[in-house]
């Protein structure tokens, strides 16, 4: 059942005051959409970084110009798109968004939130309330028939109404260094490397080979978390008060402790400077599990920090990808229409063009490297794409097209971001040797009950 927005957000804000979360073919042209006499001349889009802003400015056909400081984009009909970018760190984005949504009904036309973006880890916090509009009410649903089903599943409310759209799908891969593969495995061919990492047992065998040759298999503790988590059997929280830790999570803990003790990783943490440096040219790290957006938005920058695209000065062209031991996905960005927007037709046009227009999606795929949310566009690219320069000319779309069709995010819950971050933080003490496993578990339970006071019980697998 859909939850009342104010009840949910007032409760969320009450928690925030005491606790902090540590932290991640189109319709008609907008120029013809007509916003009505009471419609505002400002369209407010909320997000946590400039990823969608960049895509929008580069590919939405009604863009006239973008401000140099990144604050606004002007459309051809004079509408000013105001970008409200609030960083994710310490749950800042959600906190600010929650507060603004509470004031949505009373806000004037030019101050109302029109679009806000969400990630999979907390999408259902918003899509299962009346904060978001069903895309069917906007006339967008039929246009999404070619999108991957899991991308609609994760933003559906409890009644099955799809409440958001995405231009991307995010299957996961193993990104590896070609030069290291050639030296240690004798080849950098993706099929051959896949055989060397096709199961977690094979992954461990290859990790030992890497160590014997003076290399390290992984950078850090968190690199393999998503492949394990994404294969959990059920959501972390199903009844609103009981947190069930899946066996997969504890398998990740056991594997990561083994890799740490054996020197098969560099003991880094996700997003840290040492972790980023381990993706550069001089790194001895062989591989990193990376989803499609992570390759384009993170790995390329860390491998080529000076943006030279020069193989002599960066790791550009020295990476390739293979599937790895398991199928998995991580995140993605969804566009939600805020209930109360005074620009429904323009919002619908943006949703439709940016996530279903085949020509736009093909440009995003070939120019930005995104794995776009269109089965037909991906099928075309899998057959005809000339290859990705960063990946040494590899056609990674051919590798991913089948995997994306079989993905699911049934396990997504509104608690995922907090549970994942607190689990990684608590287990870091265990991996570092600063706490035994029982103490790490106890610390995790304490931190979870601080940020989610409604959680009464934490169950660990036998």
Residue, then its C-alpha position, 0 to 999 in steps of 0.5 A: x500500500x502506498x504510504x502518505x508522503x508527509x508521514x514518511x518524511x516527517x518521521x525521516x526528518x525526525x531521525x535526521x535531527x538526532x542521527x546522521x547516515x554516513x556515506x551514494x522516441x518521444x512525445x511532443x517537443x517541450x516548446x510545444x507542451x504549453x505549461x498553462x497560465x499558472x505554470x512556472x517558468x522555472x523547472x527545478x531538477x534535484x540531483x546529487x551530481x552532474x551526471x544527468x545534467x551533463x546528459x541533459x545539456x548534451x542531448x535534450x533537443x530543446x536545450x538552447x544554452x547552459x550557464x558556464x557555472x552549471x547552475x541553470x540551463x535555458x530551453x528554447x521556449x525560455x524555460x530556465x532549468x534550475x539545477x539543485x545539486x546536493x552531494x550524497x555524503x552523510x545522507x545530505x541529498x536525501x535529507x535536503x530533498x525530504x525537507x523540500x518535499x515537505x514544503x512542496x504543496x505550499x511552494x510557489x510555482x517557480x520553487x516547486x520540485x519538478x523532477x528529482x533523481x533517485x538511486x536504487x539503494x533508496x528508490x522505494x523510499x520515495x516511489x512507495x509514497x505519494x512524493x512521486x507520480x506514476x509515469x502512466x499518469x504522465x503518458x510515459x509508460x507505453x514508451x518504456x516497453x523496450x526498457x529492461x524490466x528490472x529498471x522498472x521493477x526497482x521504481x515500482x510502488x507496492x501496487x505495481x505503479x512504475x514511478x520513475x525512468x532511467x536512461x541506463x541499465x547497470x550490469x556489473x563486470x570485472x574490469x581488468x588490466x590488459x598488461x597484467x593479464x598478458x604478463x601473468x595469464x599469458x593473454x588479455x583476451x576477455x574470453x580467456x580472462x573470463x575463464x580465470x575468474x569464472x567462479x570465486x574458486x577460480x578467482x582465488x586461484x588467479x589471486x594467488x597467481x597475481x601475488x606470485x607475480x608481484x601483483x594484487x588481485x583487488x584494491x580494497x575491502x568493498x570491491x566485491x560487496x555488490x556481486x555478493x549482495x545483489x545475489x541475496x535471497x530477500x530484502x534486508x528488511x521486509x516487515x519494517x522492524x527485522x533486519x535479516x543478514x543474508x548468507x551471501x553477505x557473510x560469504x563476502x566477509x569471509x572472502x574479504x578477510x581471507x584476501x586481506x590476511x593473504x595480501x590479495x588486496x591493498x586494504x583500501x576502502x571504496x571511494x578513498x584516494x588509495x582506492x582511486x590511485x589503484x586504478x591508475x597506470x602505475x597500479x599493481x592491482x589486476x582488477x576491479x568489479x565495476x558496473x557500467x556507470x562506474x567504468x564510465x563515471x569513475x574508472x576512466x577518470x581514475x585511470x586517466x586523471x590528467x585526461x590525456x587519453x595517452x596510453x604512455x601517461x595513463x591506463x587508457x586502453x589498458x583495461x578490458x572487461x569480462x563477466x566474472x563469477x556471478x551476474x550482478x548490477x549496481x545502482x543507476x539513476x532514475x528520473x522521478x516526477x515530483x507530485x505537485x509539479x506545475x510542468x507535467x507535460x515538460x517533465x513527461x517530455x524530458x522523461x520520454x526523450x531522455x530514456x526512450x528516444x533511440x537516436x538520443x540513447x545511441x548517442x549517449x551510448x557511443x559518446x558517453x559509454x553508458x549502457x543505455x536502457x533500451x534492448x533494441x539499441x543495445x542489440x544494435x550496438x552489440x552487433x555493430x559497435x566498433x569498440x570502446x577506446x578506453x577498453x582497448x577497442x572492446x565491444x562491451x555491449x555484446x558482452x552485456x546484452x544478455x546479462x542485463x535482460x536477466x537482472x533483477x532487483x527484487x531485493x531492493x528496500x528503502x534501507x539498503x543504503x544505510x545497511x550497506x554503508x554500516x556493514x562495510x564500516x563495521x567489517x572494516x574494523x574486522x578486516x583491519x584487525x581492530x575488532x573480532x567478528x563478534x565485536x564487528x557484528x555488535x558494532x553494526x547492530x548498534x549503528x543500525x539501530x541508531x539510524x533506523x530506530x524502528x529496527x528491533x531485531x538483527x538476524x545473522x545467518x547460521 
